């Protein structure tokens, strides 16, 4: 990148920061998230300690991140046997991203990734 272009970009950024106008947030902008994780081997719910040959991580999201995912997963799915009455469940067709909304309006999502293959795995099971 030449210096004139770089100088123009930096000037534009400095002007935007010092103009006092709020920076517009877009849905696709990076956001902070509350995430818990657990390393394991085997399959959920029958898990063991991770090994060199079999290591997976399940990521649990809550708060705004979980709400955003829940809202983008489409329609509610029926899971009467798995969750309490009034709990809403949404997931991808392959169940690899699953989100819940409690009757109190709290959100949680699970995503599991095989660390050896990089493939997602079922992250939440009844």
C-alpha positions as CSV (number, residue, x, y, z in Angstrom):
1,X,0.0,0.0,0.0
2,X,1.5,3.4,-0.9
3,X,2.0,6.1,1.7
4,X,-0.6,8.5,0.3
5,X,-3.4,5.8,0.6
6,X,-2.2,4.9,4.1
7,X,-2.1,8.6,5.1
8,X,-5.7,9.0,3.8
9,X,-7.0,6.0,5.7
10,X,-5.3,7.2,9.0
11,X,-6.7,10.7,8.5
12,X,-10.2,9.4,7.9
13,X,-10.0,7.2,11.1
14,X,-8.6,10.1,13.2
15,X,-11.4,12.4,11.9
16,X,-14.1,9.9,12.7
17,X,-12.7,9.4,16.2
18,X,-12.4,13.0,17.0
19,X,-15.7,14.1,15.4
20,X,-17.6,13.2,18.5
21,X,-20.1,11.2,16.4
22,X,-20.9,7.7,17.6
23,X,-19.4,5.0,15.4
24,X,-22.2,2.9,13.8
25,X,-22.3,-0.7,15.0
26,X,-23.2,-3.3,12.4
27,X,-24.5,-6.8,13.2
28,X,-21.5,-8.3,11.5
29,X,-19.0,-6.3,13.6
30,X,-16.9,-8.3,16.1
31,X,-18.4,-8.3,19.6
32,X,-17.3,-9.6,22.9
33,X,-18.9,-12.8,24.1
34,X,-19.2,-14.8,27.3
35,X,-17.8,-18.3,26.6
36,X,-17.1,-21.3,28.7
37,X,-15.4,-24.3,27.3
38,X,-14.7,-27.9,28.2
39,X,-12.1,-30.2,26.6
40,X,-13.1,-33.9,26.2
41,X,-12.9,-37.1,24.2
42,X,-15.6,-39.5,23.2
43,X,-19.1,-38.2,22.4
44,X,-21.4,-36.1,24.4
45,X,-22.8,-37.0,26.9
46,X,-20.4,-40.0,27.4
47,X,-17.1,-38.1,27.6
48,X,-13.7,-38.8,28.9
49,X,-10.5,-36.8,29.4
50,X,-9.0,-35.6,26.1
51,X,-6.2,-37.6,24.6
52,X,-3.7,-37.0,21.8
53,X,-5.8,-39.1,19.5
54,X,-9.2,-37.7,20.4
55,X,-9.6,-34.2,21.6
56,X,-12.7,-32.0,21.3
57,X,-13.9,-28.8,22.8
58,X,-17.4,-27.8,23.5
59,X,-18.0,-24.1,23.6
60,X,-20.9,-22.7,25.7
61,X,-22.1,-19.2,24.9
62,X,-24.5,-17.2,27.1
63,X,-25.8,-13.7,27.1
64,X,-25.9,-11.5,24.0
65,X,-23.9,-13.9,21.8
66,X,-26.3,-16.7,22.6
67,X,-29.3,-14.5,21.9
68,X,-27.9,-13.4,18.6
69,X,-27.3,-17.0,17.5
70,X,-30.7,-18.1,18.7
71,X,-32.4,-15.4,16.7
72,X,-30.5,-16.4,13.5
73,X,-31.3,-20.2,13.8
74,X,-34.8,-20.0,12.4
75,X,-37.9,-21.5,13.9
76,X,-38.2,-23.3,17.3
77,X,-37.9,-27.1,17.4
78,X,-39.8,-29.5,19.6
79,X,-37.9,-31.1,22.5
80,X,-40.5,-31.8,25.1
81,X,-38.5,-34.8,26.4
82,X,-35.3,-32.8,26.8
83,X,-36.2,-29.5,28.3
84,X,-38.8,-28.1,30.6
85,X,-42.1,-26.6,29.6
86,X,-41.8,-23.3,27.9
87,X,-38.1,-23.6,27.1
88,X,-37.5,-22.7,23.4
89,X,-35.0,-24.7,21.4
90,X,-33.4,-23.9,18.0
91,X,-30.6,-25.7,16.2
92,X,-29.0,-26.2,12.8
93,X,-30.4,-29.1,10.8
94,X,-27.5,-31.3,11.9
95,X,-27.7,-30.3,15.6
96,X,-24.1,-29.0,15.6
97,X,-25.2,-25.6,16.9
98,X,-28.0,-25.7,19.5
99,X,-29.4,-22.8,21.4
100,X,-32.0,-22.6,24.2
101,X,-34.1,-19.8,25.6
102,X,-35.3,-20.3,29.1
103,X,-38.7,-19.3,30.4
104,X,-36.9,-16.4,32.2
105,X,-35.5,-15.2,28.8
106,X,-31.9,-16.4,29.4
107,X,-30.0,-17.8,26.4
108,X,-27.4,-20.5,26.0
109,X,-25.8,-22.2,23.0
110,X,-23.4,-25.1,22.5
111,X,-21.0,-25.7,19.7
112,X,-18.5,-28.7,19.7
113,X,-15.4,-28.9,17.6
114,X,-13.1,-31.9,17.0
115,X,-9.7,-30.5,17.5
116,X,-8.0,-33.1,15.3
117,X,-10.3,-32.7,12.2
118,X,-11.7,-29.2,12.7
119,X,-15.2,-30.6,12.1
120,X,-18.1,-29.5,14.3
121,X,-19.8,-32.2,16.3
122,X,-23.1,-32.4,18.1
123,X,-22.7,-30.0,21.0
124,X,-25.8,-30.6,23.1
125,X,-27.7,-33.9,23.8
126,X,-30.7,-34.6,26.0
